[in-house]
Amino acid sequence: MASVALSASLISSSTCRLKSAAAVLSFKHRNGSVKCKAVGESSRTSLEEPTVFKGVYGTWTLDQSDVREVILYRSGLVTAASAFVIAASSEAFLQNESLLKEIIHQNLDLLCAIGAGGLGLSLLLIHIYVTEIKRTLQALWALGVIGSFATYTTLARPAGENLIQYVIDNPTAVWFVGPLFAALTGLVFKEGLCYGKLEAGVLTFIIPAVLLGHLTGLMDNGVKLALLGTWMTLFVIFAGRKFTQPVKDDVGDKSVFMFNALPEDEKKALIEKLEQQDLY
């Protein structure tokens, strides 16, 4: 009898292991019996559940569209930083006899267009709670693009110069290209204010300082080059560090954007509901 019982126990144990080969087994001894429990599937289910965040107007989760927008937003910043840094650095810091400078010099206007496009993409996807501020930054970008294009086609190209060289030789052209960099200043100001990024805070002051110094002629070339070098360095650091942040940071409080998208009557109803919840 003991032998039969032992064989039955072994067969039962083997059957349990076969059924849960891909699962984690947990054993509990209760009332003299051994129970087998497969927990693998429940673990996978819990891992796939999205994280729920608590916002001002309710809970929210990240979806694939949020992740895609954040990646594109950050990619736009990297594109803008790369293009602007290459263009500006080649004119300011590379030697005139350099082959690399000659290659870049022949493509400066293309680099400017790529940089402006990257910045425009980021301003399209940036998450700012106050819609009017976002629209203002986008309007400044559009003015800067129009002004830059007009300066290139009507002034720089007829003079046989690229856009950057024309702005260097004619400081008043800052009035036409300046709005583009005003939009960039607004973007880095937002990043510095929201996330406490030092490089973004410094850029908020350096970008207008360089442009105004060149426009007014009150800044000598040595100071301008030093500030320009600092600008380019911090811009690269700023764009690169964006990819070290959690995705949710650039999404912000999604419940606010969801609330702003509601009709006025639904907004009032939601506010009343939240106020009643607070009372209890």
C-alpha positions as CSV (number, residue, x, y, z in Angstrom):
1,M,0.0,0.0,0.0
2,A,2.8,2.4,0.9
3,S,4.5,1.6,-2.5
4,V,1.2,2.4,-4.4
5,A,0.7,5.6,-2.5
6,L,4.3,6.7,-3.2
7,S,3.9,5.9,-6.9
8,A,0.7,7.9,-7.1
9,S,2.4,10.8,-5.4
10,L,5.2,10.8,-7.9
11,I,2.9,10.6,-10.9
12,S,0.8,13.5,-9.5
13,S,3.9,15.6,-9.0
14,S,5.3,14.8,-12.5
15,T,1.9,15.7,-14.0
16,C,1.9,19.1,-12.2
17,R,5.4,19.9,-13.4
18,L,4.5,19.1,-17.0
19,K,1.4,21.3,-17.0
20,S,3.3,24.3,-15.7
21,A,6.6,23.9,-17.5
22,A,6.6,27.5,-18.6
23,A,5.3,28.8,-15.3
24,V,6.7,29.6,-11.9
25,L,5.6,27.0,-9.4
26,S,4.7,27.9,-5.8
27,F,4.0,25.2,-3.3
28,K,2.0,25.5,-0.1
29,H,1.6,22.9,2.5
30,R,-1.9,23.1,3.9
31,N,-3.8,20.4,6.0
32,G,-1.1,17.8,5.2
33,S,-1.5,18.2,1.4
34,V,0.8,19.8,-1.2
35,K,-0.8,22.2,-3.7
36,C,0.7,23.3,-7.0
37,K,-0.1,26.8,-8.3
38,A,1.0,28.3,-11.7
39,V,1.6,32.0,-11.4
40,G,3.5,32.7,-14.6
41,E,0.5,33.9,-16.6
42,S,-0.8,36.2,-13.9
43,S,2.7,37.7,-13.6
44,R,2.8,38.4,-17.3
45,T,-0.7,40.0,-17.2
46,S,0.4,42.3,-14.3
47,L,3.5,43.3,-16.2
48,E,1.6,44.3,-19.3
49,E,-0.8,46.5,-17.3
50,P,-0.1,50.2,-18.0
51,T,1.0,52.4,-15.2
52,V,-1.9,54.7,-13.9
53,F,-0.9,58.3,-13.1
54,K,-3.0,60.6,-11.0
55,G,-3.7,64.0,-12.5
56,V,-5.5,67.1,-11.6
57,Y,-8.7,66.0,-13.4
58,G,-8.5,62.3,-12.9
59,T,-6.3,59.3,-13.7
60,W,-4.5,58.7,-17.0
61,T,-2.2,56.3,-18.7
62,L,0.4,56.4,-21.4
63,D,-0.5,55.0,-24.8
64,Q,1.6,54.3,-27.9
65,S,0.7,57.7,-29.5
66,D,2.1,59.5,-26.4
67,V,5.4,57.6,-26.7
68,R,5.6,58.2,-30.4
69,E,5.0,62.0,-30.0
70,V,7.6,62.3,-27.2
71,I,10.2,60.4,-29.3
72,L,9.4,62.7,-32.3
73,Y,9.6,65.8,-30.1
74,R,13.0,64.8,-28.7
75,S,14.2,63.8,-32.2
76,G,13.3,67.2,-33.5
77,L,15.4,68.9,-30.8
78,V,18.4,66.6,-31.6
79,T,17.9,67.4,-35.3
80,A,17.8,71.2,-34.7
81,A,20.8,71.1,-32.3
82,S,22.9,69.0,-34.7
83,A,22.1,71.1,-37.7
84,F,22.6,74.5,-36.0
85,V,25.7,73.4,-34.2
86,I,27.4,72.1,-37.3
87,A,26.5,75.2,-39.3
88,A,27.5,77.8,-36.6
89,S,30.6,76.0,-35.5
90,S,31.9,75.6,-39.1
91,E,31.7,79.4,-39.7
92,A,33.0,80.4,-36.3
93,F,35.6,77.9,-35.3
94,L,36.9,75.8,-38.2
95,Q,39.9,77.0,-40.1
96,N,39.3,78.5,-43.5
97,E,41.6,76.0,-45.3
98,S,39.8,73.1,-43.8
99,L,38.2,70.6,-46.2
100,L,35.5,69.9,-43.7
101,K,34.6,73.6,-43.5
102,E,34.4,73.8,-47.3
103,I,32.0,70.9,-47.4
104,I,29.8,72.3,-44.7
105,H,30.0,75.8,-46.2
106,Q,28.5,74.5,-49.4
107,N,25.5,73.1,-47.5
108,L,24.9,75.8,-44.9
109,D,21.5,76.8,-46.2
110,L,20.4,73.2,-46.3
111,L,21.6,72.8,-42.7
112,C,19.6,75.9,-41.7
113,A,16.5,74.5,-43.3
114,I,17.0,71.1,-41.5
115,G,17.5,72.8,-38.2
116,A,14.4,75.0,-38.6
117,G,12.4,71.9,-39.6
118,G,13.5,70.0,-36.5
119,L,12.6,72.9,-34.3
120,G,9.2,73.2,-36.0
121,L,8.5,69.5,-35.4
122,S,9.3,69.9,-31.7
123,L,7.1,73.0,-31.4
124,L,4.3,71.2,-33.1
125,L,4.4,68.3,-30.6
126,I,5.5,70.2,-27.4
127,H,3.0,69.8,-24.5
128,I,2.2,73.1,-22.9
129,Y,-0.9,73.5,-20.7
130,V,-1.7,77.1,-21.9
131,T,-2.6,76.7,-25.6
132,E,-2.0,80.4,-26.3
133,I,1.7,80.1,-25.3
134,K,2.1,77.2,-27.6
135,R,0.5,79.0,-30.5
136,T,2.7,82.1,-29.8
137,L,5.9,80.0,-30.0
138,Q,4.6,78.4,-33.2
139,A,3.8,81.8,-34.7
140,L,7.3,83.1,-33.9
141,W,8.8,80.0,-35.6
142,A,6.6,80.7,-38.7
143,L,7.7,84.3,-38.8
144,G,11.3,83.3,-38.4
145,V,11.1,80.8,-41.2
146,I,9.3,83.3,-43.5
147,G,11.8,86.0,-42.6
148,S,14.8,83.7,-43.1
149,F,13.5,82.5,-46.5
150,A,12.8,86.1,-47.6
151,T,16.3,87.2,-46.5
152,Y,17.9,84.3,-48.3
153,T,16.0,84.7,-51.6
154,T,15.9,88.5,-51.9
155,L,19.2,89.6,-50.1
156,A,21.7,86.8,-49.5
157,R,21.4,84.8,-52.7
158,P,21.6,87.8,-55.0
159,A,24.7,88.9,-53.1
160,G,26.3,85.5,-53.6
161,E,26.2,84.7,-49.9
162,N,24.6,82.0,-47.7
163,L,22.1,83.0,-45.1
164,I,24.5,82.8,-42.1
165,Q,27.2,84.8,-43.8
166,Y,24.7,87.5,-44.8
167,V,23.4,87.8,-41.2
168,I,27.0,88.0,-40.0
169,D,27.8,90.8,-42.4
170,N,24.5,92.6,-42.0
171,P,23.4,92.6,-38.3
172,T,20.1,94.2,-39.1
173,A,19.1,90.9,-40.7
174,V,18.6,89.6,-37.2
175,W,15.2,91.3,-37.3
176,F,14.2,88.8,-40.0
177,V,15.7,85.6,-38.6
178,G,15.3,86.5,-34.9
179,P,11.7,85.2,-34.4
180,L,13.0,81.7,-35.1
181,F,15.4,81.9,-32.2
182,A,12.8,83.6,-30.0
183,A,10.7,80.5,-30.4
184,L,13.8,78.4,-29.5
185,T,14.3,80.6,-26.4
186,G,10.7,80.1,-25.4
187,L,11.1,76.3,-25.7
188,V,14.2,76.1,-23.6
189,F,12.7,78.5,-21.0
190,K,9.7,76.1,-20.7
191,E,12.1,73.1,-20.3
192,G,14.1,74.9,-17.7
193,L,11.1,76.0,-15.7
194,C,9.3,72.7,-15.8
195,Y,12.3,70.4,-15.1
196,G,14.9,72.6,-13.5
197,K,17.4,71.9,-16.3
198,L,20.5,74.2,-15.8
199,E,21.6,74.1,-19.4
200,A,18.1,75.2,-20.5
201,G,18.0,78.0,-18.0
202,V,21.4,79.3,-19.2
203,L,20.3,79.1,-22.8
204,T,17.3,81.2,-22.0
205,F,19.7,84.1,-21.5
206,I,22.5,83.3,-23.9
207,I,20.4,83.0,-27.1
208,P,18.9,86.5,-26.9
209,A,22.2,88.0,-25.6
210,V,24.1,86.8,-28.7
211,L,21.4,88.0,-31.1
212,L,21.0,91.4,-29.4
213,G,24.7,91.8,-29.1
214,H,25.2,91.2,-32.8
215,L,22.2,93.4,-33.7
216,T,23.3,96.4,-31.7
217,G,27.0,96.1,-32.2
218,L,27.6,96.5,-28.5
219,M,29.3,93.1,-28.2
220,D,32.8,92.5,-29.6
221,N,33.6,89.4,-31.6
222,G,35.6,87.7,-28.8
223,V,32.6,87.8,-26.5
224,K,30.2,86.8,-29.2
225,L,32.4,83.8,-30.1
226,A,32.6,82.7,-26.5
227,L,28.9,83.0,-26.0
228,L,28.2,81.2,-29.3
229,G,30.5,78.4,-28.2
230,T,28.7,78.1,-24.9
231,W,25.3,78.2,-26.7
232,M,26.3,75.3,-29.1
233,T,27.7,73.2,-26.3
234,L,24.7,73.6,-24.0
235,F,22.3,73.0,-26.9
236,V,23.9,69.7,-27.6
237,I,23.8,68.7,-23.9
238,F,20.2,69.9,-23.6
239,A,19.0,67.9,-26.6
240,G,20.9,64.8,-25.6
241,R,19.7,64.8,-22.0
242,K,16.1,64.8,-23.1
243,F,16.4,61.1,-23.9
244,T,17.3,60.4,-20.3
245,Q,13.9,61.6,-19.0
246,P,10.9,59.4,-18.5
247,V,8.4,59.7,-21.3
248,K,5.7,60.8,-18.9
249,D,7.7,64.0,-18.1
250,D,7.3,65.4,-21.7
251,V,3.6,64.3,-21.7
252,G,2.9,66.2,-18.5
253,D,-0.4,65.9,-16.8
254,K,-2.5,64.3,-19.5
255,S,-5.7,64.8,-17.6
256,V,-5.3,68.6,-18.2
257,F,-5.2,68.2,-21.9
258,M,-8.1,65.8,-21.8
259,F,-10.0,68.3,-19.7
260,N,-9.2,71.2,-22.1
261,A,-10.6,69.1,-25.0
262,L,-14.0,68.7,-23.4
263,P,-17.0,70.9,-24.3
264,E,-17.8,73.6,-21.7
265,D,-20.8,71.8,-20.2
266,E,-18.8,68.6,-19.7
267,K,-16.0,70.7,-18.1
268,K,-18.5,72.1,-15.6
269,A,-19.9,68.7,-14.8
270,L,-16.5,67.2,-14.2
271,I,-15.5,70.1,-11.9
272,E,-18.7,69.7,-9.9
273,K,-18.0,66.0,-9.6
274,L,-14.5,66.5,-8.4
275,E,-15.6,69.1,-5.9
276,Q,-18.2,66.7,-4.5
277,Q,-15.5,64.0,-4.2
278,D,-13.3,66.4,-2.2
279,L,-16.2,67.0,0.3
280,Y,-16.3,63.3,1.1
